Amino acid sequence: MSKTNKSAILVFCLLLFLSSVSSLPQVTDKNRNLDDRVRAFLSKTEYRWRDMNVPETDGEILYNIVLENKYTKALEIGTSTGKSGIYIAWALSKTGGKLTTIEIDRGRYEEALVNFQEAGLSEYIEARLADAHELVQELAGPFDFVFIDADKDWYTDYAQALIAKLEAGGCIAAHNVYERRGGWGGHGGTGDFFEYMKGLTQFETTILTESRGGLSVSYKKKAM
Ligand SMILES: C[S@@+](CC[C@H](N)C(=O)[O-])C[C@H]1O[C@@H](n2cnc3c(N)ncnc32)[C@H](O)[C@@H]1O
């Protein structure tokens, strides 16, 4: 190789390196700004959530599950005013993903839109005003993370509609899931859902003891 060619390659590599390094601070600044904005929003609204929203601990667990598994295709059933959606979308803003979230109540849906905007997360969320009984059937997927937090007697139906649309390694998380049968977790409720998920051999299902609201997680096993 001639001396001129070698120098040209060297200059090209140097320019490539400089351009990649100069673009790094922008990305970091964007993430840092968003982190600040989300934290400020969550701190300001700490005592304002009144619509069956997840406790902070469970929001943080959802955030960690999405981030640690690098999930990017998330679905939430039961947006309410958007608290859990904010934690999920915050993690998705770091993995390069997007959340679809479904709510049937117009008032709560509209409030969620305002909250998503204020938290700076709207671009990571597609909020749908719809009956999840119907929309979940229509959504094509695939998803790698699903959070079920709506009508308790429909949890098993939601899971059945979504299992085939969930990627291997994906997770179905569900809120207010209790192991006991009878009472709230009883027939037709989340107890039956838990039994159903535990019976599926392609899933690993547990209720997280660190959760404050009965958060179950079912991981779809990767193919052997
Ligand atoms: C427990 S709240 C969800 C809380 C929310 N995940 C959070 O932590 O901020 C349950 C929500 O599910 C909604 N819901 C109930 N049945 C539904 C259905 N069939 N389709 C869509 N949303 C439904 C309710 O209107 C309610 O807002």
The ligand as an ORCA input file, in Angstrom:
! r2SCAN-3c Opt
* xyz 0 1
  C     -55.664     -0.769     38.465
  S     -56.037      0.416     37.253
  C     -54.544      0.548     36.335
  C     -53.479      1.322     37.059
  C     -52.284      1.667     36.196
  N     -51.690      0.474     35.655
  C     -51.267      2.421     36.991
  O     -50.544      1.809     37.771
  O     -51.194      3.651     36.857
  C     -57.061     -0.499     36.164
  C     -57.519      0.280     34.932
  O     -57.985     -0.667     33.971
  C     -59.040     -0.094     33.253
  N     -59.831     -1.160     32.622
  C     -60.704     -2.023     33.203
  N     -61.257     -2.834     32.283
  C     -60.723     -2.477     31.086
  C     -60.900     -2.930     29.756
  N     -61.743     -3.921     29.456
  N     -60.187     -2.336     28.776
  C     -59.311     -1.343     29.047
  N     -59.102     -0.860     30.305
  C     -59.808     -1.418     31.303
  C     -59.807      0.672     34.330
  O     -60.632      1.657     33.741
  C     -58.681      1.232     35.194
  O     -58.345      2.538     34.847
*
